[in-house]
Amino acid sequence: MTTHFVGVIDRFEDDIAVVLLEQDGDVVDEQGIDRDDLPAGGDHVDAVFQITRDDSGAIQELEYDAETTRTRKDRAQSRFDRLAERLPTDDES
């Protein structure tokens, strides 16, 4: 049996990417992946992957999802921009 996850690189610890595994929008696990084993383009923090693991937890498939990575980045920037617009200026405080 295999299990599918969305994986997001949270951080790097030396040459290991610490990937948070999500199901239905919730983080359910994390897994270390050697930086050399990451697909092209996906070797940065916040990179999103489609991951399939077997029952032992071994990764069977690891695919970089450039579109979802870009969408999440744009959404986060938009939230940041909206929050920044609401901050009072020195004249308003």
C-alpha positions as a Python dict, from the first residue, in 0.01 Angstrom:
ca = {
    (1, 'M'): (0, 0, 0),
    (2, 'T'): (119, 353, -73),
    (3, 'T'): (31, 685, 85),
    (4, 'H'): (28, 1021, -93),
    (5, 'F'): (140, 1347, 65),
    (6, 'V'): (207, 1706, -23),
    (7, 'G'): (559, 1780, 101),
    (8, 'V'): (703, 2124, 174),
    (9, 'I'): (1066, 2196, 254),
    (10, 'D'): (1068, 2359, 596),
    (11, 'R'): (1444, 2396, 639),
    (12, 'F'): (1784, 2249, 565),
    (13, 'E'): (2001, 2084, 826),
    (14, 'D'): (2340, 2055, 660),
    (15, 'D'): (2269, 1865, 336),
    (16, 'I'): (1932, 1726, 452),
    (17, 'A'): (1606, 1891, 350),
    (18, 'V'): (1349, 1863, 629),
    (19, 'V'): (1019, 1813, 446),
    (20, 'L'): (685, 1857, 625),
    (21, 'L'): (432, 1603, 497),
    (22, 'E'): (73, 1725, 466),
    (23, 'Q'): (-256, 1546, 414),
    (24, 'D'): (-578, 1744, 377),
    (25, 'G'): (-391, 2062, 469),
    (26, 'D'): (-259, 1929, 801),
    (27, 'V'): (105, 1846, 876),
    (28, 'V'): (110, 1476, 967),
    (29, 'D'): (481, 1390, 958),
    (30, 'E'): (822, 1508, 850),
    (31, 'Q'): (1096, 1338, 655),
    (32, 'G'): (1458, 1414, 584),
    (33, 'I'): (1565, 1397, 221),
    (34, 'D'): (1924, 1428, 103),
    (35, 'R'): (1963, 1753, -90),
    (36, 'D'): (2120, 1562, -381),
    (37, 'D'): (1800, 1353, -413),
    (38, 'L'): (1570, 1654, -461),
    (39, 'P'): (1427, 1701, -811),
    (40, 'A'): (1563, 1985, -1025),
    (41, 'G'): (1426, 2323, -920),
    (42, 'G'): (1306, 2199, -582),
    (43, 'D'): (1614, 2263, -371),
    (44, 'H'): (1487, 2565, -178),
    (45, 'V'): (1283, 2636, 136),
    (46, 'D'): (906, 2630, 69),
    (47, 'A'): (942, 2409, -241),
    (48, 'V'): (631, 2188, -275),
    (49, 'F'): (639, 1823, -379),
    (50, 'Q'): (398, 1544, -453),
    (51, 'I'): (527, 1247, -251),
    (52, 'T'): (429, 881, -243),
    (53, 'R'): (560, 659, 39),
    (54, 'D'): (526, 288, 93),
    (55, 'D'): (423, 121, 421),
    (56, 'S'): (779, 132, 553),
    (57, 'G'): (791, 511, 499),
    (58, 'A'): (1033, 489, 206),
    (59, 'I'): (972, 741, -71),
    (60, 'Q'): (853, 577, -390),
    (61, 'E'): (786, 896, -589),
    (62, 'L'): (906, 1252, -538),
    (63, 'E'): (793, 1517, -786),
    (64, 'Y'): (858, 1890, -760),
    (65, 'D'): (533, 2086, -798),
    (66, 'A'): (644, 2422, -938),
    (67, 'E'): (290, 2551, -991),
    (68, 'T'): (178, 2487, -631),
    (69, 'T'): (507, 2631, -504),
    (70, 'R'): (442, 2952, -700),
    (71, 'T'): (76, 2968, -590),
    (72, 'R'): (164, 2930, -221),
    (73, 'K'): (437, 3193, -248),
    (74, 'D'): (200, 3438, -419),
    (75, 'R'): (-70, 3378, -158),
    (76, 'A'): (174, 3434, 129),
    (77, 'Q'): (303, 3756, -32),
    (78, 'S'): (-52, 3879, -80),
    (79, 'R'): (-134, 3819, 288),
    (80, 'F'): (185, 3998, 391),
    (81, 'D'): (103, 4294, 165),
    (82, 'R'): (-251, 4323, 310),
    (83, 'L'): (-115, 4317, 665),
    (84, 'A'): (147, 4577, 583),
    (85, 'E'): (-123, 4810, 447),
    (86, 'R'): (-306, 4796, 781),
    (87, 'L'): (-8, 4889, 996),
    (88, 'P'): (-39, 5243, 1134),
    (89, 'T'): (217, 5498, 1026),
    (90, 'D'): (403, 5710, 1282),
    (91, 'D'): (156, 5993, 1212),
    (92, 'E'): (-142, 5772, 1296),
    (93, 'S'): (-19, 5632, 1629),
}
